[in-house]
Amino acid sequence: MEAATQMLRMLGDGTRLRLMWMLVGGEHDVTALVAALGVARPAVSQHLGKLRLAGLVTMRREGRRAVYGVRGGHVRRLVTEVMHAASHRVTGLPEHD
C-alpha cells in the first residue's frame, strides 16, 4: 500500500504528470523535457529525481546526456489510464469498459 500511495502521490503533481505523459510517448533527455514543458532545468531535474526514486522512471546515459523513460508497462498503462479518465471527465464523453 505504501508503494502504491507513493506512486500516486508522485503523479498528483501537475509538472510530474506532464513529464510522465511525455515519457509515455518515448524517451527524452532533460533538454528536450525542459523545452517542451517550459519549466526551469533545475525544477525538471528535481522532479525527475523524485520520479526515479519512486520507481516510475528509468535513466540511462548516452555520453554526457541523461535519457529518461517510463519504467515498464504497468507505469505506462497507469499514466495512460489517468490521462484518458481525465479527458473523459473534461469532455463529458462516456467511458467504455
C-alpha atoms as an extended CHARMM CRD file, in Angstrom:
* protein
*
        97  EXT
         1         1  MET       CA              0.0000000000        0.0000000000        0.0000000000  PROA      1               0.0000000000
         2         2  GLU       CA              2.8200000000        2.3950000000        0.8190000000  PROA      2               0.0000000000
         3         3  ALA       CA              4.4540000000        1.9150000000       -2.5970000000  PROA      3               0.0000000000
         4         4  ALA       CA              1.1270000000        2.4640000000       -4.3910000000  PROA      4               0.0000000000
         5         5  THR       CA              0.4080000000        5.5610000000       -2.3200000000  PROA      5               0.0000000000
         6         6  GLN       CA              3.8390000000        6.9790000000       -3.0800000000  PROA      6               0.0000000000
         7         7  MET       CA              3.4290000000        6.3700000000       -6.8130000000  PROA      7               0.0000000000
         8         8  LEU       CA              0.0360000000        8.0670000000       -6.8880000000  PROA      8               0.0000000000
         9         9  ARG       CA              1.3770000000       10.9600000000       -4.8010000000  PROA      9               0.0000000000
        10        10  MET       CA              4.1310000000       11.4910000000       -7.3810000000  PROA      10              0.0000000000
        11        11  LEU       CA              1.5440000000       11.6360000000      -10.1630000000  PROA      11              0.0000000000
        12        12  GLY       CA             -0.5190000000       14.1290000000       -8.1430000000  PROA      12              0.0000000000
        13        13  ASP       CA              1.8310000000       16.9680000000       -9.0950000000  PROA      13              0.0000000000
        14        14  GLY       CA              0.9710000000       18.6340000000      -12.4150000000  PROA      14              0.0000000000
        15        15  THR       CA              4.5610000000       19.0380000000      -13.5970000000  PROA      15              0.0000000000
        16        16  ARG       CA              5.4470000000       15.4390000000      -12.7760000000  PROA      16              0.0000000000
        17        17  LEU       CA              2.3130000000       14.1580000000      -14.5170000000  PROA      17              0.0000000000
        18        18  ARG       CA              3.1680000000       16.2110000000      -17.6100000000  PROA      18              0.0000000000
        19        19  LEU       CA              6.6960000000       14.7630000000      -17.5350000000  PROA      19              0.0000000000
        20        20  MET       CA              5.3140000000       11.2480000000      -17.2680000000  PROA      20              0.0000000000
        21        21  TRP       CA              2.8600000000       11.8610000000      -20.1090000000  PROA      21              0.0000000000
        22        22  MET       CA              5.7310000000       12.9760000000      -22.3410000000  PROA      22              0.0000000000
        23        23  LEU       CA              7.7860000000        9.9450000000      -21.3570000000  PROA      23              0.0000000000
        24        24  VAL       CA              4.9020000000        7.5910000000      -22.1600000000  PROA      24              0.0000000000
        25        25  GLY       CA              5.4820000000        8.6710000000      -25.7630000000  PROA      25              0.0000000000
        26        26  GLY       CA              9.1630000000        7.7400000000      -25.6460000000  PROA      26              0.0000000000
        27        27  GLU       CA             12.4860000000        8.5170000000      -24.0580000000  PROA      27              0.0000000000
        28        28  HSD       CA             13.6800000000       12.1170000000      -23.7440000000  PROA      28              0.0000000000
        29        29  ASP       CA             16.7020000000       13.8770000000      -22.3690000000  PROA      29              0.0000000000
        30        30  VAL       CA             16.4260000000       16.7180000000      -19.8710000000  PROA      30              0.0000000000
        31        31  THR       CA             16.9810000000       19.4090000000      -22.5150000000  PROA      31              0.0000000000
        32        32  ALA       CA             14.0210000000       18.1730000000      -24.5860000000  PROA      32              0.0000000000
        33        33  LEU       CA             11.7970000000       17.9380000000      -21.4950000000  PROA      33              0.0000000000
        34        34  VAL       CA             12.7280000000       21.4830000000      -20.3990000000  PROA      34              0.0000000000
        35        35  ALA       CA             11.9760000000       22.8690000000      -23.8630000000  PROA      35              0.0000000000
        36        36  ALA       CA              8.6430000000       21.0660000000      -24.1680000000  PROA      36              0.0000000000
        37        37  LEU       CA              7.3780000000       21.9190000000      -20.6860000000  PROA      37              0.0000000000
        38        38  GLY       CA              8.7500000000       25.4420000000      -20.3930000000  PROA      38              0.0000000000
        39        39  VAL       CA              9.9080000000       24.7070000000      -16.8450000000  PROA      39              0.0000000000
        40        40  ALA       CA             13.3560000000       25.6160000000      -15.4860000000  PROA      40              0.0000000000
        41        41  ARG       CA             16.0020000000       22.9280000000      -15.8550000000  PROA      41              0.0000000000
        42        42  PRO       CA             16.6650000000       22.5880000000      -12.0940000000  PROA      42              0.0000000000
        43        43  ALA       CA             12.9460000000       22.0360000000      -11.4640000000  PROA      43              0.0000000000
        44        44  VAL       CA             12.7130000000       19.3850000000      -14.1980000000  PROA      44              0.0000000000
        45        45  SER       CA             15.7940000000       17.6240000000      -12.8380000000  PROA      45              0.0000000000
        46        46  GLN       CA             14.3710000000       17.6640000000       -9.3140000000  PROA      46              0.0000000000
        47        47  HSD       CA             11.0320000000       16.2350000000      -10.4670000000  PROA      47              0.0000000000
        48        48  LEU       CA             12.7880000000       13.5310000000      -12.4930000000  PROA      48              0.0000000000
        49        49  GLY       CA             14.8540000000       12.6060000000       -9.4410000000  PROA      49              0.0000000000
        50        50  LYS       CA             11.6940000000       12.1750000000       -7.3680000000  PROA      50              0.0000000000
        51        51  LEU       CA             10.0340000000       10.1100000000      -10.0920000000  PROA      51              0.0000000000
        52        52  ARG       CA             13.1150000000        7.9370000000      -10.3360000000  PROA      52              0.0000000000
        53        53  LEU       CA             13.2370000000        7.3630000000       -6.5770000000  PROA      53              0.0000000000
        54        54  ALA       CA              9.5510000000        6.4080000000       -6.6630000000  PROA      54              0.0000000000
        55        55  GLY       CA             10.3230000000        3.8030000000       -9.3280000000  PROA      55              0.0000000000
        56        56  LEU       CA              8.3110000000        5.4760000000      -12.0710000000  PROA      56              0.0000000000
        57        57  VAL       CA             11.1150000000        6.3970000000      -14.4840000000  PROA      57              0.0000000000
        58        58  THR       CA             14.4200000000        4.9810000000      -15.6280000000  PROA      58              0.0000000000
        59        59  MET       CA             17.5450000000        6.8790000000      -16.5650000000  PROA      59              0.0000000000
        60        60  ARG       CA             20.4040000000        5.8360000000      -18.7950000000  PROA      60              0.0000000000
        61        61  ARG       CA             23.4430000000        7.6720000000      -20.0260000000  PROA      61              0.0000000000
        62        62  GLU       CA             24.2070000000        8.4670000000      -23.6520000000  PROA      62              0.0000000000
        63        63  GLY       CA             27.5950000000       10.0620000000      -23.3770000000  PROA      63              0.0000000000
        64        64  ARG       CA             27.0180000000       13.1510000000      -21.2350000000  PROA      64              0.0000000000
        65        65  ARG       CA             23.2400000000       13.1340000000      -21.7190000000  PROA      65              0.0000000000
        66        66  ALA       CA             20.8410000000       11.5780000000      -19.2320000000  PROA      66              0.0000000000
        67        67  VAL       CA             17.9300000000        9.9680000000      -21.0810000000  PROA      67              0.0000000000
        68        68  TYR       CA             14.7120000000        9.2480000000      -19.1730000000  PROA      68              0.0000000000
        69        69  GLY       CA             11.9080000000        6.8230000000      -19.8910000000  PROA      69              0.0000000000
        70        70  VAL       CA              8.8820000000        5.2550000000      -18.2210000000  PROA      70              0.0000000000
        71        71  ARG       CA              9.6640000000        2.2080000000      -16.0980000000  PROA      71              0.0000000000
        72        72  GLY       CA              7.6980000000       -0.6490000000      -17.6420000000  PROA      72              0.0000000000
        73        73  GLY       CA              4.2550000000       -1.3710000000      -18.9270000000  PROA      73              0.0000000000
        74        74  HSD       CA              2.4090000000       -1.0890000000      -15.6120000000  PROA      74              0.0000000000
        75        75  VAL       CA              3.5370000000        2.5040000000      -15.1210000000  PROA      75              0.0000000000
        76        76  ARG       CA              2.8730000000        3.3590000000      -18.7740000000  PROA      76              0.0000000000
        77        77  ARG       CA             -0.6790000000        1.9780000000      -18.5080000000  PROA      77              0.0000000000
        78        78  LEU       CA             -1.2740000000        3.7670000000      -15.1840000000  PROA      78              0.0000000000
        79        79  VAL       CA             -0.3440000000        7.1530000000      -16.6510000000  PROA      79              0.0000000000
        80        80  THR       CA             -2.2920000000        6.4900000000      -19.8490000000  PROA      80              0.0000000000
        81        81  GLU       CA             -5.4200000000        5.4670000000      -17.9280000000  PROA      81              0.0000000000
        82        82  VAL       CA             -5.2190000000        8.5400000000      -15.6840000000  PROA      82              0.0000000000
        83        83  MET       CA             -4.9260000000       10.8260000000      -18.6980000000  PROA      83              0.0000000000
        84        84  HSD       CA             -7.7980000000        9.1010000000      -20.5370000000  PROA      84              0.0000000000
        85        85  ALA       CA            -10.0380000000        9.2160000000      -17.4530000000  PROA      85              0.0000000000
        86        86  ALA       CA             -9.2870000000       12.9360000000      -17.0440000000  PROA      86              0.0000000000
        87        87  SER       CA            -10.0300000000       13.5390000000      -20.7190000000  PROA      87              0.0000000000
        88        88  HSD       CA            -13.4130000000       11.8220000000      -20.4010000000  PROA      88              0.0000000000
        89        89  ARG       CA            -14.2150000000       13.8710000000      -17.3280000000  PROA      89              0.0000000000
        90        90  VAL       CA            -13.3140000000       17.1670000000      -19.0250000000  PROA      90              0.0000000000
        91        91  THR       CA            -15.0630000000       16.4080000000      -22.3300000000  PROA      91              0.0000000000
        92        92  GLY       CA            -18.0620000000       14.6150000000      -20.8310000000  PROA      92              0.0000000000
        93        93  LEU       CA            -17.6160000000       11.6900000000      -23.2190000000  PROA      93              0.0000000000
        94        94  PRO       CA            -18.8020000000        8.3610000000      -21.8100000000  PROA      94              0.0000000000
        95        95  GLU       CA            -16.2020000000        5.8430000000      -20.7260000000  PROA      95              0.0000000000
        96        96  HSD       CA            -16.0760000000        2.4090000000      -22.3210000000  PROA      96              0.0000000000
        97        97  ASP       CA            -15.3790000000       -0.5830000000      -20.1010000000  PROA      97              0.0000000000
